[in-house]
Every structure is written in C-alpha cells, then in structure tokens.
C-alpha cells in the first residue's frame, strides 16, 4: 500500500513530470462568431455572384440570385439536422454513414474543390473592387489613365492568401475574432447602402423591374445547345438559370465545419447562427444584388461594373459624386475585408475537412502533424494555401472562369450530403436527433422526411442540369474529384494497417505533449475566476466530466482534467493503479466530451507514485473550488473519499484553510465532502 497520509509519510510522495495536453482547435466560440466565420465565405458571394450570373443569363439574374438565397433556408435546416446527429460534423462522416465510404470520398473531393476555389475567387474579386475604386478616383480627377485590374487582382489575391496562411497556423480563435469584426463592419455598410438605395428609388423616375425570362449565351448553354428538345421544356430554362446562380450558396457548408467549435448549448447556438446567416445573406446578397440591377445603367452593368457590382450600385445612387465616392470607398473596404475573410474561411474549412479524413486513417499521420507551438495541423494548411496560389496563377484572374468551375463543388457536395441525411432517416431511425428538418410524414415506424426529399430533388436537378450546361465546371470538377479520389484510395492502401486499427479502436485525437517544469507553470494559462478539477482514469467512463460540463452555466470556469499516471519503479506496495490505461483513448474521449458540450477543458497528466496526493497538490496549486472523481476500481467510494481527505489534510497542515468540495460521481449516485 502507498504511504498512508495519516502516518505522515509525505516524504515518500513524489511528482515527476507535468505534461499539458493540447490539440488543434480545442477552443469554443459564440454563435455570433460562428455565424461570422460562415458569412465571411457565404455572404461574400454578394460581391461576385451577381456579375457572374448576369454574364450567363442576362438581365433576369437578380430574380434567380434572390431565389437561391431563399433556398438557402431549407439547406441550412438540413445542415442543422446533420450536425445534431454527428457531434464532429463535416461531410465525410455523414456521407459515409448514409451512402458508404466511396461516396464519402467523392463528396469530400467535391467539397475540397469548392474550398480550394473559394480562396482564389474571393481574393481576385477583392482585388477587382480595389482597382475599380482606384479607377473611379482617377476618373473623378480627370487623370486620363486607368489601371488594368487583372494583374493587380492576382497580386492582391496571392498576398491575402499568404497573410491568412500565417494566421491559420496560429489557430481558429484568432481568425474567428477577425471574422466577427469584418461582419460587423459589413453590416454597417450594408445598412447605409440599402437605405440610400431605397431613397434613390423614390427619387428616380422610370425604374423598371428586371425581366423574369433568362437569356442564355452560347457559352452558358454549354452542351445543352446541342440537345434541341430541351428548349421546349420551359422549366428546364428556369433550372438552368438557377444553376448559373447557385454559386451564391458557396460557403454555406462551412456551418458544419465550425460546429465543432460552437460553445454550449451547441444545437441551440447552431440554430441562432443559422438564422443570422440566412437573414444576412438574404438581405446582403439577395437584396443588394436586386437593388444593383434596378439602379445601375445597363451599359455600365455589363461593362464597367460587372466584376464589382456593389461598387457600381454605390456610384449609381442619387447625390454628389464626391459623397458617392466615399460610399464606394466604404463598400470596397467592406468587400476587401469580407472577401479576404472568405480566403481565411476556405483554409479553415479545407483544413477541417482533411482532418476528418486523416482521423479515419484515409490520410497518413503526416497530414495531422501538430504545430509544436500553436497546436494546428500546419502540414494541411501549408498544402491548402499553396494549391490556392496555384489556382490564382493558372486562372489569370478570370472570375467567370473560376465561377463556372466553382459551382461543381458546391452542388455535388450538396447532393451527397443532403441525400445522406435523408437516407439516414431510414437507416438510423432510432438515433436521437436534437433537431429534424421540418415537413415530415409518419408512416408505421418511419418518419418520412418529405421536406428533406424535396430539397434533395431540387439540388439533384440543379446538379444534373449543370453537368450539361457548364462545360468548364464539368471537365475541371470531375477531373479534380477523380484525382483526389485516387489520392484518397492510394493513401488509404498505404495506410491500411493504421486505418484498420482506427476502425477497430475508434477515433484518436492527435495531441501535443508539452512538458512543464512545475505545476504552477503548467497551470499559468488558466484565466477563469473559478476552477474545477476533474480526475479521470477510465476511458470508458466519462460520466464525471459529462456531469460537470452539463452542470456548467457560465464560461468563466476553468475545467482542469487530470490523469495521474503511475510511475512503476516508485511503487511501494499496492497503489491501486496497476491496470494500464490507453492514454490516447482517455484524452481523446475527454476532448470529444468537451466538444459535445462546447466547453473548454484543460487536460493535464502528472507522473506520480500516489494518486490522492497528486490530485490534492494539483487542486491546491490551481486553487480549485471543487474536486470531482469517478468511483475507483480499487476502492469503494467512501474509502476513496477518506484517502483524498487525508491527503488534503496532510498537505494543508499549518497552511491557511482553503474552502473546497470533493465529489465522487457515478450513475445515479454521489458522495460529497466539504473541506
């Protein structure tokens, strides 16, 4: 038996080594910051989607952009249901559960294509807005010169990509704060632009609504131009027009990627984030695009302002040119920071997507290597940003070219994921869902997802139509998806044993093991006004931590999760710690539990020869208000509490009294003691 505290044998108690466990993205953000991350990608399409759609379908484009923004509502609801079933979120686990692993790989390749094009199209669009403003200023002062936008846009896009490359190496928390500030600024500019535009509508005469009938160019018809009977199917033209406007939905899938970081209560906060996203996108993308179509002269819209439509809206308002230039400057500033934020969001999304693939063993551990300082998967971030820079260079800054290819990833990722959600209603009908897509019909033991099926049918129709109307999207998208599908399969075969172990053992989190010189140094990053210490040992028993996180009502409490690792050659008699523990499984389950509730935890490991002294000393060093444990496999709850109390008493002997509560928790019962 270890030295009995009651006998004062404290000289035999030792701590040897304190290890702090860190992992990529183990921080949690508010629903507002989560919405901001998504909107920096999804909302930013307002700056380029209208111009690309106009080139494809003519003056009717604002009606179809508005229709796509309304359709974003049902898609958001589908994503909420997907997140409610899969705590870790993301397209890969959802599609794999619904349609199988091959479909999941294809879906991942499609959405990865989406993310890799989001950064370039956003950076180039931001550059076009900036150079457009510079030319407006030069024109105002009759300088007689103008700048070529493509070269400037390419350089700007590369610069922004490099900047956010470095920021993402530091982690998502820094990035989410920046995105929140970007969206706040954009909301203010949007409000001014909307109010001024509405006033202009009342002042101007003969403002006409845009036509409803789309007018396709030969390029926008694609292979459909060679299929004569399609022109007799009226609804096909509507679907084609919607297909050319669907890139306005790009970025909406980021909602599932940030679900892991949303704080408690997760589903409630996810709903709030989705509502903010929908309203903002409807007003910002749908509303401003429509106002631009109403107020910008047709010749300027198709020429000067095609790649910077909202800047054209600012310059088409009633009022002095000087004031309109100031508003254009504000619009360009909002566009530059918001589109730049979309570059950042695309890196976050692609990184999260590839992380899910690596966690399942499909990608090797090289991809999941954690940065020693920042705890981010920097190998993936490096690869993603380098590929985006190559896209910028090869596209030569052509927004329409990238936009055509862009829609492929958007639509086919929707097809796979939304279809999987519907299939899972039948495959896993007993699985608990905190939220389900509305419009359901109960039949026998099944809840038929009528609403979900309708959404899937619309998305499939758009995707199939785009295959024959968007030649660039079809060729590049299929080629890219096939390439990455091949990479996934080759990597999986190379990593076959690892993948099989992961499949049998379940998910394992990639952790950093950072050694600290002392307990005080290890705990120096704690910031909360109160602290709770949860001692954990059994990977299969998360009940104590689960209970504490469920009980927490504020974000100002630090939860320290402690594992006391026995040091074998220090053992003196029976310690009760002989059974080996899979440390990686233990800390993985700790992290997954923290993600489930959206609360930050501080995992720490201590090597020691006496568990109760280690718990007590850590509690004293951290100045906790409560110690929580599960029932030991070697002691009864009361014996366990007695040993903790004696260890605490010995360490507190002659020291000022520290009020503290100890609790031992197991299913339906608890033993507590107040010191």
Secondary structure, 3 states (H helix, E strand, C coil): CCCCHHHCCHHHCCEEEEEEEECCCCCCECHHHHHHHHHHHHHHHHHCHHHHHHHHHHHHHHHHHHHHHHHHHHHHHHHHHHHHHCCCCCHHHHHHHHHCHHHHHHHHHHHHHHHHHHHHHHHHHHHHHHHHHHHHHHHHCCCCCCCCHHHHHHHHHHHHHHHHHHHHHHCHHHHHHHHHHHHHHHHHHHHHHHHHHHHHHHHCCCCCCCCCCCCCCHHHHHHHHHCHHHHHCHHHHHHHHHHHHHHHHCCCCHHHHHHHHECCCHHHHHHHHHHHHHHHHHHHHHHHHHHHHHHCCHHHHHCCCCCCHHHHHHHCCCCCHHHHHHHHHHHHHHHHHHHHHHHHHHHHHHHHHHHHHHHCCCCCCCCCCCCCCCCCCHHHHHHHHHHHHHHHHHHCCCHHHHHHHHHHHHHHHHHHHHHHHHHHHHHCCCCCCCCCCCCCEEECCEEECHHHHHHHHHHHHHHHHHHHHCHHHHHHHHHHHHHHHHHHHHHHHHCHHHHHHHHHHCCCCCCEEEEECCHHHHCCCCCCCEEEEEECCCCCCCHHHHHHHHHCCCCCEEEEEEEEEECHHHCCCCCCCCCCCCHHHHHHHHHHHHHHHCCCEEEEEEEECCHHHHHHHHHHHHCCCEEEEECCCCCCHHHHHHHHHHHHHHHHCCCCCCCCEEEEEECCEEEEEEC
